[in-house]
Every structure is written in structure tokens, then in C-alpha cells.
Amino acid sequence: MKRYIIPCVTFALGIGLVVSESHAEGLTSLAPPLAWVQNASDNSHAESSSIAQNAAQSVNTYGNFSIQPNQDRAELPDEKDIDTAKTYNLPDLIDLAERINPTTYIAWQKAKQAALAVKMANATFYPTITGTVVGGYHRYSAPLPNILGNTVTVNDSAWGTAEILSLQWLAFDFGQRNAAFSAAKQAAIAANMLYNGSHQKLILNVAQAYYVYASASENLKFADAAVQNARLVQAAVSKRYAHGLTTSVQVAQATQAVDQAILRRVQAQGEKSNDYQILLSAVGVHVPLKIDTSNLMNRSLPNFASTPVDANIRQALARRPDVAAAYETMMAAQTGIKAARANFMPKIFTAANVTWGSNSFSLAGLPTLSQQGVGDSVLLGITVPLFDGGLRDAQLQEAESKAAVARSDFQRIQYAAVTEIVTARNSLRTALQSYHAASALVDASQITYNAALAAYNKGMGTIDAATTADTALLNAHQSQVDARAAVMVSAIKLAFVLGKLTSNHDVPQ
């Protein structure tokens, strides 16, 4: 029997190596310039059909790096619970985003994982109790030497079970578990801070996308008005041309101005469509929503706060989630050094066992022997680390390095926060000044357009002056709308970097 065992094992190992090699070679291309071609069976984790076939496909698809389509990847999440008949304002959009956007859910799951890490660290303070049951059976048969022509066979069998209940408890470890528990708790606090921060970031993203979309909607309205203005000029030119008071060149110029205004309206429509899709993406939906942006131009502008920038910085550093999370991470890394140092200290443990079992032994021709027994033990021990090839030294150095990185990262986030606060304040101030300047420009451009059109109708102006005034009026209106949107975006960004953007009630509406 033995002579068959080694060939069978060798054959099985050979088959395993061939299959493993075929899988390895079938999961990549033969060379970097060649495309990898996925076999249809790979989607169901089936075995590749042929290495040669895959290689031939790779050669034939030189430069074509497409992948095999899979309709399972094209299934979008079900959004049937979203009310598509409702008209959403900005607070409604923020509320919807906080309920369905996956970014906050991911942050929540990370916070949950950190909380579970605390639970696991806390479990190390308790003893572990394990139960073990072992059973077995053995049978043996052997012929005795042939004596006087008679063959005698000896048969024996044995079976038995053992049940063991064990308790192990690490009684003292010089604070290693305490340090690990504290580090896990600080990491969980940091994760929850980042979770709240993800909501603040989501509010910022939705609000910014909303203001940009509202600005695009207003710009489209002014582009429509510019087309109407250009047609008024065209009508005036046509009227004068019909009476022989102008030339065909001026008619062509008026027509050109109308076409130019139509082109700008098309561009404004495209920008609005793109900004609408960006807003839906910021919310986290792919179904169309009705969005109300009618109050953008009527909304009162925020005032520039006169709070000194140093006071703003101190307040922000005390409340911003990213700064707070970095601080907790730094403290957790410092605690990690204590845990690494505790590895150099001895540990005191206790253990207890309760064992019971039964067995039976049978030999042909003899009575069966059975036995049952119970035993217990209690142990108290101490382990002292003597030599580990430098492992603990490396672990301590790694912990110290992580603490240094966390400390530097905390400082980096602090400095970045200071820069964000100063630039956000400057952006808001500039945006407010730009809006006031653009408003004055709108008033002046409206007067110029009205005067140019009236002068042309009276025969005292030129077509160039009228079309130039029309274009300038459109530019002024769009500059005013863009400046107003910039004010709202800058205000919401300043609230965010100051750590004050904590709910949809903090958003300017």
C-alpha cells in the first residue's frame, strides 16, 4: 500500500502547481504593451480556458485597452423614496443629502469601527474561558507468528473522550492594556469628530453647488433678456432700413448681434445644465429634482464680520473637527508609546483547568476495561521577556515615529486652518466689494443702453453704439450675478473654515 501513496501525492501536487500557474498567467498580459483580455468565465471565477487563447487575444488587441462589460456594475442605487414632485430649496437639499449621501455613511461606518476597536481593547481586561471536547477511536489488528501451522490474530480497540474547561486571565501587565484602551478610545473620539466634520463638509459642498447653479440660472435669464434687447435693436435697424435711412451693412451688424446673443444664451444654458448635474452629485442623487433658486437675487447679503482675525483663528482651532481629530490622533500616538514600553515589562497571569473524561479499552479474548476521571488545576505564573531579536526595540521606535508624525500632522492641519481662515475672510471682502462695483456697473450700463437705443431710433446714434451697449449690459448683469454668488460662496466657506457650519440652519438662504 505504501508504494502507491508517494506517487499519488506527487501527482496531486503537480496538478495543483499546473492549475495555480495557469491561473497566474491567465490573469495578466504577456508584456506591458499588450492589453489584458478578460475571459468570460472570469466573471464567475471559473477556470481560464487556455493560456494560449488569452495570449493570442492579447496580441490581437495591441493598443486596445478596453475591459469586458458587466451589467451588474451598471445598476444604480434605488432612489424610489425620494420625492421627485417636491420643489427643493437649499435647506431641503442639505437635509436630503445628509440622509442619503454615501460620504457621511462611510464616515459613520469608520466611527463605528473605531468604537468596536474600543470594545475589543476593553475585552482584554477580562478572563477568557474556553471549553474543549476531544474524542477518538483506535482499532488495531495484527497476526502473530505462525506456530505449529496455526495463524492467530490479535485484535484490540480503544476509545475515549476528554472534556476540558479552561480559564486564562492576564492579571497585571504594567499598564499595557490601559494604554491600548486609551489609544483606541482617543482614536474613536477622532473618528466621531471626523464623522461630524463630514456632515459639515457635505453642507458646504451642497451649498456651494446650489449657489453656483442659482447663479447660472440667473445668467440664463439675463442671456434671454440680451437676446430680446438685440432683437429690439434689429427691429429698429430694419425699420430705418425700410425707410431708406440706413444701409444693409448695419442690418447685417444687427443680425450678427442677435446671433451673438443667441450663442451666449446657448452657452448659458449649457453652463446651467452642467451646474445642475454637479448639484445633484453634491447631494448624492441621480434622479432629477425640482430646485427653487428664485430668492438668490432678492436675498440679503451677509455682512463682513469685524472680528479680529486672531480671534477668529483661536475660535476656529478650538472647534474645527479636523483640528480636533488630529489632536486626538496625536494623543493616541503618544499613548501608543506607553503600550510599546510596557512590552519590556513582565506579565503576571493566572490559569485554571477543569478536566473530566472517560475511556474504554478492549482486547480480543479479554474483558473490556473502562475508566472515568476528573481533574482540576489552578496556576499562577509570570512571564519575563528576555530576548526577542530586537523586536520590542523596533516596536518602540515605530511607536515613537508614529507619535512624531502625528504631532507634525497636527501642526500642519493647524497651519492649513490658519491659511484657510485668512483667505476666506479676504475672499468674502473682495466678493462684497466686487458685488457693489458690479451693481454700479449695471446701473450705468442700463442708462447707456437705453440712451444708445433711443438715440439710434431718433437717427442720432449708430448701430455700433447700440450693440456695444447691449453687450455691455449683459456683461454687467452677469458680473453682478457672479459677484453675488461669490459672496454667498465665500460666506459659506468662511463659516465652514471657522467651524460654524454645523447644520442647515447656519446656511445663508
BAVOZA-328591 format. One line per field, with one value per residue (C-alpha): residue number from 1; x, y, z; residue in three letters. Coordinates in Angstrom, 3 decimals. Layout:
BEGIN
pos c(NUM, ...)
u c(X, ...)
v c(Y, ...)
w c(Z, ...)
code c(Ala, ...)
END
This chain:
BEGIN
pos c(1, 2, 3, 4, 5, 6, 7, 8, 9, 10, 11, 12, 13, 14, 15, 16, 17, 18, 19, 20, 21, 22, 23, 24, 25, 26, 27, 28, 29, 30, 31, 32, 33, 34, 35, 36, 37, 38, 39, 40, 41, 42, 43, 44, 45, 46, 47, 48, 49, 50, 51, 52, 53, 54, 55, 56, 57, 58, 59, 60, 61, 62, 63, 64, 65, 66, 67, 68, 69, 70, 71, 72, 73, 74, 75, 76, 77, 78, 79, 80, 81, 82, 83, 84, 85, 86, 87, 88, 89, 90, 91, 92, 93, 94, 95, 96, 97, 98, 99, 100, 101, 102, 103, 104, 105, 106, 107, 108, 109, 110, 111, 112, 113, 114, 115, 116, 117, 118, 119, 120, 121, 122, 123, 124, 125, 126, 127, 128, 129, 130, 131, 132, 133, 134, 135, 136, 137, 138, 139, 140, 141, 142, 143, 144, 145, 146, 147, 148, 149, 150, 151, 152, 153, 154, 155, 156, 157, 158, 159, 160, 161, 162, 163, 164, 165, 166, 167, 168, 169, 170, 171, 172, 173, 174, 175, 176, 177, 178, 179, 180, 181, 182, 183, 184, 185, 186, 187, 188, 189, 190, 191, 192, 193, 194, 195, 196, 197, 198, 199, 200, 201, 202, 203, 204, 205, 206, 207, 208, 209, 210, 211, 212, 213, 214, 215, 216, 217, 218, 219, 220, 221, 222, 223, 224, 225, 226, 227, 228, 229, 230, 231, 232, 233, 234, 235, 236, 237, 238, 239, 240, 241, 242, 243, 244, 245, 246, 247, 248, 249, 250, 251, 252, 253, 254, 255, 256, 257, 258, 259, 260, 261, 262, 263, 264, 265, 266, 267, 268, 269, 270, 271, 272, 273, 274, 275, 276, 277, 278, 279, 280, 281, 282, 283, 284, 285, 286, 287, 288, 289, 290, 291, 292, 293, 294, 295, 296, 297, 298, 299, 300, 301, 302, 303, 304, 305, 306, 307, 308, 309, 310, 311, 312, 313, 314, 315, 316, 317, 318, 319, 320, 321, 322, 323, 324, 325, 326, 327, 328, 329, 330, 331, 332, 333, 334, 335, 336, 337, 338, 339, 340, 341, 342, 343, 344, 345, 346, 347, 348, 349, 350, 351, 352, 353, 354, 355, 356, 357, 358, 359, 360, 361, 362, 363, 364, 365, 366, 367, 368, 369, 370, 371, 372, 373, 374, 375, 376, 377, 378, 379, 380, 381, 382, 383, 384, 385, 386, 387, 388, 389, 390, 391, 392, 393, 394, 395, 396, 397, 398, 399, 400, 401, 402, 403, 404, 405, 406, 407, 408, 409, 410, 411, 412, 413, 414, 415, 416, 417, 418, 419, 420, 421, 422, 423, 424, 425, 426, 427, 428, 429, 430, 431, 432, 433, 434, 435, 436, 437, 438, 439, 440, 441, 442, 443, 444, 445, 446, 447, 448, 449, 450, 451, 452, 453, 454, 455, 456, 457, 458, 459, 460, 461, 462, 463, 464, 465, 466, 467, 468, 469, 470, 471, 472, 473, 474, 475, 476, 477, 478, 479, 480, 481, 482, 483, 484, 485, 486, 487, 488, 489, 490, 491, 492, 493, 494, 495, 496, 497, 498, 499, 500, 501, 502, 503, 504, 505, 506, 507, 508, 509)
u c(0.000, 2.832, 4.239, 1.073, 0.975, 4.047, 3.166, -0.410, 0.754, 3.321, 0.694, -1.740, 0.927, 1.840, -1.792, -2.068, 1.050, -0.168, -3.569, -2.006, 0.429, -2.354, -4.381, -1.372, -0.507, -4.125, -4.648, -2.200, -0.948, 2.275, 4.016, 3.274, 2.441, -0.192, -3.718, -5.082, -8.171, -10.621, -12.155, -15.914, -15.550, -13.556, -16.743, -17.961, -14.492, -14.268, -11.011, -9.471, -9.973, -6.464, -3.268, -2.569, -6.002, -5.516, -2.081, -3.481, -6.230, -3.646, -1.612, -4.678, -5.739, -2.484, -3.274, -6.937, -7.240, -10.985, -12.466, -15.275, -18.633, -20.649, -24.216, -24.073, -21.781, -24.346, -27.022, -27.533, -28.912, -32.680, -33.945, -37.670, -38.071, -37.034, -39.951, -39.310, -42.524, -41.340, -39.611, -36.420, -34.835, -31.343, -32.223, -34.277, -31.342, -28.995, -31.456, -31.785, -28.018, -27.472, -29.910, -28.691, -25.191, -22.735, -19.850, -21.445, -22.419, -18.796, -17.627, -20.240, -19.070, -15.471, -16.589, -18.466, -15.332, -13.347, -15.980, -15.703, -11.927, -12.540, -14.816, -12.150, -9.488, -11.776, -12.319, -8.624, -9.215, -11.476, -10.524, -11.118, -12.995, -12.802, -14.421, -12.810, -14.126, -11.825, -12.921, -11.287, -11.349, -8.499, -8.507, -5.508, -5.252, -2.010, -1.244, 1.081, 3.949, 2.862, 3.341, 2.680, 0.743, -1.826, -2.357, -3.511, -4.625, -4.724, -7.417, -7.680, -9.639, -9.782, -11.979, -12.223, -13.419, -11.972, -13.796, -11.746, -12.920, -10.097, -9.801, -6.954, -6.554, -3.784, -3.747, -1.054, 0.885, 2.306, -0.363, -0.091, -3.808, -4.684, -2.539, -4.080, -7.574, -6.846, -5.363, -8.398, -10.760, -8.927, -8.997, -12.748, -13.235, -11.221, -13.329, -16.556, -15.203, -14.405, -17.908, -19.394, -16.875, -18.074, -21.548, -20.138, -18.210, -21.350, -23.318, -20.548, -20.455, -24.226, -24.470, -21.630, -23.082, -26.510, -25.186, -23.287, -26.379, -28.540, -26.033, -26.156, -29.961, -29.898, -27.290, -29.564, -32.372, -30.144, -28.947, -32.604, -33.067, -29.974, -31.470, -34.639, -32.601, -30.603, -33.842, -35.157, -32.049, -32.515, -36.133, -35.063, -32.446, -34.922, -37.414, -34.854, -33.693, -37.259, -37.393, -34.002, -32.350, -29.624, -27.544, -27.574, -24.279, -25.997, -28.775, -26.115, -24.462, -27.768, -28.370, -24.869, -25.565, -28.715, -26.800, -24.075, -26.679, -28.263, -24.859, -24.289, -27.731, -26.851, -23.624, -25.514, -27.968, -25.091, -23.493, -26.806, -27.239, -23.724, -24.099, -27.441, -25.806, -22.962, -25.545, -27.301, -23.947, -23.174, -26.494, -25.858, -28.764, -29.075, -32.809, -33.969, -35.120, -37.105, -34.928, -36.030, -33.406, -35.770, -34.556, -30.880, -31.020, -33.517, -31.594, -29.831, -26.071, -24.098, -22.083, -18.352, -17.558, -15.358, -13.960, -10.146, -8.580, -6.569, -9.781, -11.293, -8.282, -8.335, -12.071, -11.772, -8.862, -10.875, -13.975, -12.941, -13.439, -10.311, -8.105, -9.745, -9.409, -5.732, -5.197, -6.871, -4.814, -1.658, -2.653, -3.436, 0.007, 1.605, -0.316, 0.974, 4.495, 3.408, 1.997, 5.251, 7.326, 5.145, 6.343, 9.660, 7.983, 6.950, 3.351, 1.504, -1.195, -3.474, -4.944, -7.379, -8.487, -11.236, -10.938, -13.144, -13.315, -13.867, -12.149, -12.567, -10.014, -10.872, -8.557, -9.862, -10.428, -10.107, -12.719, -13.296, -11.633, -13.384, -12.280, -13.604, -11.745, -11.949, -9.113, -8.642, -5.739, -5.038, -1.849, -0.230, 2.666, 4.874, 6.477, 9.624, 10.780, 14.484, 15.395, 13.391, 15.988, 15.254, 11.530, 10.440, 13.051, 11.758, 8.161, 9.058, 10.885, 7.901, 5.551, 7.803, 7.944, 4.146, 3.866, 6.271, 4.281, 1.006, 2.473, 3.723, 0.422, -1.450, 0.748, 0.255, -3.520, -3.329, -1.274, -3.585, -6.583, -4.989, -4.382, -7.946, -9.400, -7.343, -8.031, -11.754, -12.015, -10.176, -12.375, -15.546, -14.297, -13.300, -16.591, -18.618, -16.598, -16.969, -20.722, -21.085, -18.905, -20.868, -24.157, -22.949, -21.812, -25.299, -26.934, -24.508, -24.798, -28.597, -28.544, -26.053, -28.116, -31.356, -29.666, -27.954, -31.177, -33.176, -30.532, -30.486, -34.272, -34.079, -31.406, -28.680, -26.874, -25.019, -25.656, -22.227, -23.039, -26.376, -24.986, -21.966, -24.267, -26.395, -23.353, -22.015, -25.358, -25.373, -21.805, -22.664, -25.691, -23.750, -20.886, -23.363, -24.906, -21.496, -20.359, -23.470, -22.919, -19.255, -20.395, -22.651, -19.981, -17.331, -19.657, -20.471, -16.783, -15.828, -18.461, -17.063, -13.405, -14.412, -16.183, -19.586, -21.291, -22.930, -26.480, -28.653, -29.853, -26.359, -26.582, -27.453, -30.718)
v c(0.000, 2.366, 2.230, 3.905, 6.737, 8.698, 8.655, 9.787, 12.681, 13.698, 13.629, 15.736, 18.331, 18.508, 19.085, 21.811, 23.569, 23.459, 24.870, 27.560, 28.519, 28.679, 30.978, 33.238, 33.539, 33.955, 36.976, 39.306, 40.182, 38.809, 42.209, 45.841, 46.968, 44.240, 44.571, 42.164, 40.378, 39.082, 35.681, 35.479, 32.703, 35.005, 36.765, 33.553, 32.712, 29.737, 28.365, 30.132, 28.233, 28.429, 30.371, 30.282, 31.679, 34.541, 35.278, 35.332, 37.704, 39.989, 40.108, 40.826, 43.695, 45.603, 49.135, 48.346, 48.502, 48.112, 45.849, 43.352, 44.988, 43.696, 44.917, 44.270, 47.275, 49.444, 49.059, 52.390, 52.567, 52.604, 56.123, 55.456, 57.021, 60.462, 62.802, 63.987, 66.025, 68.278, 71.605, 71.741, 74.844, 74.881, 73.586, 70.802, 69.780, 69.721, 67.625, 65.197, 64.963, 64.219, 61.322, 59.639, 60.842, 57.920, 60.059, 60.562, 56.887, 55.896, 58.245, 56.769, 53.232, 54.265, 55.766, 52.545, 50.506, 52.727, 52.174, 48.411, 48.720, 50.268, 47.367, 44.869, 46.692, 46.670, 42.909, 42.270, 43.189, 40.158, 36.482, 34.130, 30.900, 28.115, 24.707, 21.820, 18.357, 15.750, 12.261, 9.439, 5.804, 3.436, -0.140, -2.401, -5.870, -7.856, -11.539, -13.401, -15.577, -18.901, -21.564, -25.251, -24.360, -22.203, -18.471, -16.338, -12.696, -10.229, -7.514, -4.562, -1.300, 1.798, 4.877, 7.800, 11.352, 14.294, 17.488, 20.499, 23.847, 26.408, 29.915, 32.321, 35.823, 38.354, 39.849, 42.537, 43.927, 47.265, 49.332, 47.910, 47.184, 50.529, 52.270, 50.286, 51.028, 54.754, 54.889, 53.110, 55.452, 58.532, 57.111, 56.569, 60.166, 61.321, 59.164, 60.613, 64.129, 63.401, 61.981, 65.297, 67.038, 65.005, 66.432, 69.943, 69.315, 67.938, 71.055, 73.187, 71.206, 71.279, 74.979, 75.930, 73.862, 75.410, 78.978, 78.246, 76.659, 79.589, 81.970, 80.016, 80.171, 83.956, 84.313, 82.393, 84.845, 87.780, 85.969, 85.654, 89.373, 90.159, 88.287, 90.365, 93.565, 92.594, 91.947, 95.374, 96.899, 94.706, 95.848, 99.484, 98.948, 97.144, 99.970, 102.605, 100.440, 100.164, 103.976, 104.188, 105.719, 103.113, 100.633, 96.877, 96.749, 97.992, 95.442, 92.731, 94.086, 93.991, 90.426, 89.498, 90.967, 88.835, 85.707, 86.552, 86.965, 83.627, 81.959, 83.341, 82.109, 78.614, 78.748, 79.945, 77.067, 74.599, 76.024, 75.788, 72.149, 71.264, 73.087, 71.357, 67.953, 68.984, 70.000, 66.633, 64.915, 67.016, 65.977, 62.343, 61.624, 60.789, 61.360, 64.818, 67.201, 70.419, 73.124, 76.589, 79.304, 82.260, 84.049, 84.338, 87.915, 89.029, 87.537, 89.987, 89.757, 88.735, 91.388, 91.190, 90.417, 92.925, 90.272, 90.426, 87.659, 86.414, 85.881, 84.057, 81.765, 80.869, 80.167, 78.045, 75.954, 75.182, 73.944, 72.599, 68.813, 68.220, 70.040, 68.253, 64.854, 65.477, 66.410, 63.207, 61.200, 62.829, 61.949, 58.368, 58.071, 59.314, 56.650, 54.078, 54.772, 53.729, 50.485, 49.756, 50.408, 48.032, 45.220, 45.326, 44.562, 41.149, 39.959, 38.093, 35.637, 33.069, 29.929, 27.252, 23.980, 21.509, 18.190, 15.144, 12.227, 8.530, 5.796, 2.133, -0.470, -3.829, -6.693, -9.830, -12.559, -10.249, -8.299, -4.685, -2.092, 1.259, 4.247, 7.708, 10.569, 14.192, 16.653, 20.350, 22.767, 26.424, 28.129, 31.489, 32.495, 35.301, 35.771, 37.835, 38.848, 38.093, 38.163, 38.721, 39.721, 43.450, 43.172, 45.267, 47.928, 48.203, 48.391, 51.202, 53.118, 52.643, 53.995, 57.000, 57.617, 57.459, 59.930, 62.311, 62.049, 62.663, 65.704, 67.151, 66.381, 68.215, 71.267, 71.010, 70.985, 73.947, 75.962, 74.965, 76.096, 79.486, 79.933, 78.894, 81.364, 84.305, 83.573, 83.005, 86.375, 88.055, 86.299, 87.473, 91.035, 91.022, 89.437, 92.080, 94.867, 93.242, 92.996, 96.668, 97.612, 95.302, 96.795, 100.291, 98.986, 97.539, 100.891, 102.732, 100.103, 100.233, 104.007, 103.702, 101.042, 102.984, 106.162, 104.397, 102.725, 105.953, 107.913, 105.370, 105.427, 109.214, 108.969, 110.451, 107.241, 104.427, 100.709, 100.057, 102.086, 100.286, 96.759, 97.590, 98.920, 95.764, 93.533, 95.677, 95.497, 91.694, 91.522, 93.840, 91.783, 88.545, 90.111, 91.212, 87.740, 86.065, 88.510, 87.846, 84.102, 84.626, 86.485, 83.621, 81.001, 82.976, 83.459, 79.766, 78.863, 81.265, 79.726, 76.282, 77.080, 78.753, 75.557, 77.263, 75.380, 72.721, 72.458, 73.652, 76.482, 78.019, 78.359, 81.793, 81.409)
w c(0.000, 0.820, -2.671, -4.032, -1.539, -2.658, -6.430, -5.674, -3.505, -6.116, -8.881, -6.811, -6.087, -9.764, -10.784, -8.151, -9.416, -13.037, -12.119, -9.957, -12.733, -15.329, -13.096, -12.514, -16.200, -17.301, -15.047, -16.776, -20.230, -21.649, -21.804, -20.874, -24.453, -24.784, -23.477, -20.897, -22.175, -19.610, -20.291, -19.987, -17.425, -15.123, -14.074, -12.440, -11.054, -13.376, -14.669, -17.672, -20.887, -22.293, -21.759, -25.480, -26.282, -23.845, -25.299, -28.837, -27.780, -26.160, -29.349, -31.454, -29.183, -29.213, -28.070, -27.290, -23.508, -23.159, -20.487, -20.655, -19.777, -16.858, -16.404, -12.668, -12.408, -14.188, -11.514, -9.734, -6.180, -5.856, -5.099, -5.135, -1.673, -2.972, -3.628, -7.188, -7.243, -4.425, -5.083, -3.035, -1.569, -0.117, 3.395, 1.810, -0.371, 2.623, 4.616, 1.711, 1.280, 4.957, 4.701, 1.507, 0.599, 0.891, 2.187, 5.594, 5.759, 5.112, 7.867, 10.216, 9.491, 10.222, 13.530, 14.277, 13.539, 15.910, 18.615, 18.098, 18.480, 21.917, 22.787, 21.731, 23.771, 26.802, 26.407, 27.130, 30.787, 31.266, 31.535, 28.632, 29.215, 26.658, 26.511, 24.657, 23.873, 22.379, 21.349, 19.452, 18.440, 17.623, 16.306, 15.669, 14.148, 13.744, 13.065, 15.464, 14.167, 12.607, 15.279, 14.579, 11.429, 13.209, 12.476, 15.387, 15.008, 17.895, 17.710, 20.089, 20.129, 22.302, 22.510, 24.837, 25.397, 27.311, 28.297, 29.379, 30.754, 30.837, 32.254, 31.450, 32.798, 32.454, 35.923, 35.583, 32.617, 33.808, 32.062, 28.535, 28.228, 29.778, 27.182, 24.334, 25.633, 25.951, 22.446, 20.992, 22.825, 21.557, 18.030, 18.366, 19.505, 16.483, 14.146, 15.540, 15.165, 11.547, 11.145, 12.304, 10.082, 7.094, 7.632, 7.783, 4.575, 2.928, 3.891, 2.367, -0.879, -1.360, -0.537, -2.873, -5.722, -5.071, -5.256, -8.467, -10.015, -8.904, -10.481, -13.739, -13.679, -13.269, -16.001, -18.362, -17.627, -18.487, -21.613, -22.656, -21.979, -24.039, -26.992, -26.677, -26.479, -29.555, -31.428, -30.407, -31.938, -35.010, -35.318, -35.087, -37.813, -40.045, -39.615, -40.596, -43.498, -44.772, -44.957, -46.636, -43.581, -43.110, -45.043, -45.471, -43.588, -40.436, -40.960, -41.137, -37.997, -36.117, -37.287, -36.178, -32.740, -32.439, -33.422, -30.916, -28.159, -29.099, -28.911, -25.432, -24.399, -25.632, -23.629, -20.557, -20.959, -21.145, -18.005, -16.177, -17.201, -16.061, -12.750, -12.196, -12.577, -10.248, -7.650, -7.909, -7.488, -4.404, -2.889, -3.816, -6.188, -9.868, -10.331, -11.494, -8.764, -8.906, -7.372, -6.310, -6.845, -7.112, -3.981, -4.871, -6.179, -3.509, -0.606, 1.680, 1.558, 4.647, 6.426, 6.753, 10.376, 12.137, 14.496, 14.540, 12.539, 15.535, 17.490, 14.515, 14.334, 18.037, 17.960, 14.818, 16.083, 19.201, 17.348, 13.928, 13.628, 11.544, 14.056, 16.979, 15.291, 14.552, 18.196, 19.429, 16.947, 18.304, 21.865, 20.828, 19.256, 22.466, 24.380, 21.894, 23.161, 26.665, 25.301, 23.457, 26.581, 28.581, 26.291, 28.143, 31.482, 32.887, 32.935, 35.664, 34.653, 36.211, 34.666, 35.796, 34.213, 34.986, 33.095, 33.004, 30.616, 30.019, 28.029, 27.152, 26.081, 24.539, 23.626, 21.916, 24.437, 27.468, 29.436, 28.377, 30.612, 31.228, 33.232, 34.131, 35.787, 36.867, 37.442, 38.112, 38.459, 39.296, 38.142, 38.828, 36.642, 35.475, 32.078, 31.711, 28.204, 27.891, 24.199, 21.014, 18.447, 18.809, 18.100, 21.085, 20.373, 16.812, 18.048, 20.447, 17.729, 15.426, 18.111, 18.665, 14.917, 14.642, 17.520, 15.784, 12.539, 14.378, 16.127, 12.840, 11.129, 13.881, 13.337, 9.573, 9.962, 12.332, 9.836, 6.975, 9.025, 9.625, 5.891, 5.065, 7.553, 6.307, 2.628, 3.267, 5.012, 2.148, -0.421, 1.293, 1.499, -2.168, -3.242, -1.392, -2.981, -6.403, -5.978, -5.099, -8.072, -10.400, -9.174, -10.023, -13.412, -14.073, -13.363, -15.649, -18.407, -18.318, -18.747, -21.592, -23.378, -23.048, -24.319, -27.218, -28.364, -28.051, -29.927, -32.735, -33.022, -33.389, -36.041, -33.873, -32.835, -34.531, -34.680, -33.218, -30.122, -29.634, -29.997, -27.855, -25.144, -25.330, -24.891, -22.073, -20.256, -20.465, -19.194, -16.314, -15.289, -15.396, -13.445, -10.793, -10.573, -10.422, -7.748, -5.659, -5.935, -4.991, -1.887, -0.849, -1.593, 0.297, 3.262, 3.482, 3.087, 5.884, 8.163, 7.341, 7.995, 11.260, 12.348, 12.493, 9.665, 11.816, 10.377, 7.516, 9.798, 9.556, 5.770, 4.303, 2.422)
code c(Met, Lys, Arg, Tyr, Ile, Ile, Pro, Cys, Val, Thr, Phe, Ala, Leu, Gly, Ile, Gly, Leu, Val, Val, Ser, Glu, Ser, His, Ala, Glu, Gly, Leu, Thr, Ser, Leu, Ala, Pro, Pro, Leu, Ala, Trp, Val, Gln, Asn, Ala, Ser, Asp, Asn, Ser, His, Ala, Glu, Ser, Ser, Ser, Ile, Ala, Gln, Asn, Ala, Ala, Gln, Ser, Val, Asn, Thr, Tyr, Gly, Asn, Phe, Ser, Ile, Gln, Pro, Asn, Gln, Asp, Arg, Ala, Glu, Leu, Pro, Asp, Glu, Lys, Asp, Ile, Asp, Thr, Ala, Lys, Thr, Tyr, Asn, Leu, Pro, Asp, Leu, Ile, Asp, Leu, Ala, Glu, Arg, Ile, Asn, Pro, Thr, Thr, Tyr, Ile, Ala, Trp, Gln, Lys, Ala, Lys, Gln, Ala, Ala, Leu, Ala, Val, Lys, Met, Ala, Asn, Ala, Thr, Phe, Tyr, Pro, Thr, Ile, Thr, Gly, Thr, Val, Val, Gly, Gly, Tyr, His, Arg, Tyr, Ser, Ala, Pro, Leu, Pro, Asn, Ile, Leu, Gly, Asn, Thr, Val, Thr, Val, Asn, Asp, Ser, Ala, Trp, Gly, Thr, Ala, Glu, Ile, Leu, Ser, Leu, Gln, Trp, Leu, Ala, Phe, Asp, Phe, Gly, Gln, Arg, Asn, Ala, Ala, Phe, Ser, Ala, Ala, Lys, Gln, Ala, Ala, Ile, Ala, Ala, Asn, Met, Leu, Tyr, Asn, Gly, Ser, His, Gln, Lys, Leu, Ile, Leu, Asn, Val, Ala, Gln, Ala, Tyr, Tyr, Val, Tyr, Ala, Ser, Ala, Ser, Glu, Asn, Leu, Lys, Phe, Ala, Asp, Ala, Ala, Val, Gln, Asn, Ala, Arg, Leu, Val, Gln, Ala, Ala, Val, Ser, Lys, Arg, Tyr, Ala, His, Gly, Leu, Thr, Thr, Ser, Val, Gln, Val, Ala, Gln, Ala, Thr, Gln, Ala, Val, Asp, Gln, Ala, Ile, Leu, Arg, Arg, Val, Gln, Ala, Gln, Gly, Glu, Lys, Ser, Asn, Asp, Tyr, Gln, Ile, Leu, Leu, Ser, Ala, Val, Gly, Val, His, Val, Pro, Leu, Lys, Ile, Asp, Thr, Ser, Asn, Leu, Met, Asn, Arg, Ser, Leu, Pro, Asn, Phe, Ala, Ser, Thr, Pro, Val, Asp, Ala, Asn, Ile, Arg, Gln, Ala, Leu, Ala, Arg, Arg, Pro, Asp, Val, Ala, Ala, Ala, Tyr, Glu, Thr, Met, Met, Ala, Ala, Gln, Thr, Gly, Ile, Lys, Ala, Ala, Arg, Ala, Asn, Phe, Met, Pro, Lys, Ile, Phe, Thr, Ala, Ala, Asn, Val, Thr, Trp, Gly, Ser, Asn, Ser, Phe, Ser, Leu, Ala, Gly, Leu, Pro, Thr, Leu, Ser, Gln, Gln, Gly, Val, Gly, Asp, Ser, Val, Leu, Leu, Gly, Ile, Thr, Val, Pro, Leu, Phe, Asp, Gly, Gly, Leu, Arg, Asp, Ala, Gln, Leu, Gln, Glu, Ala, Glu, Ser, Lys, Ala, Ala, Val, Ala, Arg, Ser, Asp, Phe, Gln, Arg, Ile, Gln, Tyr, Ala, Ala, Val, Thr, Glu, Ile, Val, Thr, Ala, Arg, Asn, Ser, Leu, Arg, Thr, Ala, Leu, Gln, Ser, Tyr, His, Ala, Ala, Ser, Ala, Leu, Val, Asp, Ala, Ser, Gln, Ile, Thr, Tyr, Asn, Ala, Ala, Leu, Ala, Ala, Tyr, Asn, Lys, Gly, Met, Gly, Thr, Ile, Asp, Ala, Ala, Thr, Thr, Ala, Asp, Thr, Ala, Leu, Leu, Asn, Ala, His, Gln, Ser, Gln, Val, Asp, Ala, Arg, Ala, Ala, Val, Met, Val, Ser, Ala, Ile, Lys, Leu, Ala, Phe, Val, Leu, Gly, Lys, Leu, Thr, Ser, Asn, His, Asp, Val, Pro, Gln)
END
